Amino acid sequence: MARVYNFSAGPAVLPEEVLREAQAGMLDYNGCGMSVMEMSHRSAAFADIIEQAEADLRTLMGIPDNYHVLFLQGGATQQFAAIPMNLMKNGVADYIVSGSWSKKAFKEAKLYGDARCIASSEDENFSYVPDVDGLTFSPDADYAYICQNETIYGTRYPKLPDTGDVPLVSDVSSMFLSEPMDVSGYGLIYGGVQKNVGPAGVVIVIVREDLVREDVNPATPTIMRYLTQVDAKSLSNTPPCWGIYICGLVFKWLKEKGGLSAMKQINEEKAALLYDFLDQSKLFRGTARTDCRSLMNVPFVTGDAELDAKFIAECKDHGIESIKGHRSVGGMRASIYNAMPKAGVQALVDFMAQFEKENA
Ligand SMILES: *Cc1c(COP(=O)(O)O)cnc(C)c1O
């Protein structure tokens, strides 16, 4: 068996310990005589799984009691619609557009109300996060929306906007559980788990109690109403059982690793390895502005598309996979999520140094 260093942006690398534990229970989970994939979502065994997953997530993130945790389907993209449908009571929301994901969310929200783009960094191909100091939010806005880590452009908010009484909604898909967050500073936090938490098929929504209401947009499908899923404890219909189970194993793994402060430290070390190399390299350079660089997604280029292609092709021989950048930035992108070991980042940096020498 040869595991590669998988730098994919998502679905992405999962901790080997978690995969092994899932493998061990594949034929007989905990004496049930069946796998988690095969069991009823109404069974006692699955109730334990989802309840423990929620409890562990609450511990990891320090989620206050007045927030609900939902394990849903439809990916992060479905939340682009669910958020305005559920939260736009006045029909107004402010969006900061700092990349493709917030741009898509903004576009979707316009289908349901007066979504306003109050700041954008599209003028420089989203290589930075708009300055949030001095931004004014619409007083009648139901929420203000950000994508806190833009997966494609490798940027992250160095500082959160002060939205006053306007609830802050944040897409944290590609930075979920990579560092501690003060949940009480948000109205709603959500993320597709296939970036940093688990397998594709689950989106986690953490929403403040007072934002879960009955008087949502009347066209909101029953299944997409937060109240439906809060009342049913995410079991309104069949949930993505297997995915939730794996997320639960990842939560346990994170707790054993020392929780989110410990993860943040490791993630900072890994990111520094790569950024320090990029900053002194004469061949490679990072594309995101230094003050808003992501700890999770690191896009970089040589400036020569042919050389980029050669580098990507040669990476395979060094056990480095899925390093090709997104087409809107070009070049390479290394996604260095929680489950990417430091040795993987070191292997990448070592090969970059070698490639630089060979192609000087
Ligand atoms: C991947 C991604 C999405 C889209 O996720 P899906 O689960 O495929 O819908 C949304 N936002 C961010 C920040 C992402 O990285």
The ligand as a Tripos MOL2 file, in Angstrom:
@<TRIPOS>MOLECULE
LIG
   15    15     1     0     0
SMALL
NO_CHARGES

@<TRIPOS>ATOM
      1 C1        -16.0570   23.7550   -2.0770 C.3       1 LIG1
      2 C2        -16.6620   24.9880   -1.5390 C.ar      1 LIG1
      3 C3        -18.0300   25.2700   -1.6870 C.ar      1 LIG1
      4 C4        -18.9630   24.3620   -2.4620 C.3       1 LIG1
      5 O1        -19.1300   23.1730   -1.7940 O.3       1 LIG1
      6 P1        -20.1250   22.0450   -2.3250 P.3       1 LIG1
      7 O2        -20.2430   21.1610   -1.1360 O.co2     1 LIG1
      8 O3        -19.4960   21.4130   -3.5020 O.co2     1 LIG1
      9 O4        -21.4220   22.6820   -2.6590 O.co2     1 LIG1
     10 C5        -18.5220   26.4190   -1.1280 C.ar      1 LIG1
     11 N1        -17.7350   27.2610   -0.4520 N.ar      1 LIG1
     12 C6        -16.4220   27.0380   -0.2910 C.ar      1 LIG1
     13 C7        -15.5930   27.9930    0.4770 C.3       1 LIG1
     14 C8        -15.8420   25.8960   -0.8220 C.ar      1 LIG1
     15 O5        -14.5310   25.6700   -0.6660 O.3       1 LIG1
@<TRIPOS>BOND
     1     1     2 1
     2     2     3 ar
     3     2    14 ar
     4     3     4 1
     5     3    10 ar
     6     4     5 1
     7     5     6 1
     8     6     7 2
     9     6     8 1
    10     6     9 1
    11    10    11 ar
    12    11    12 ar
    13    12    13 1
    14    12    14 ar
    15    14    15 1
@<TRIPOS>SUBSTRUCTURE
     1 LIG1         1 GROUP 0 **** ****
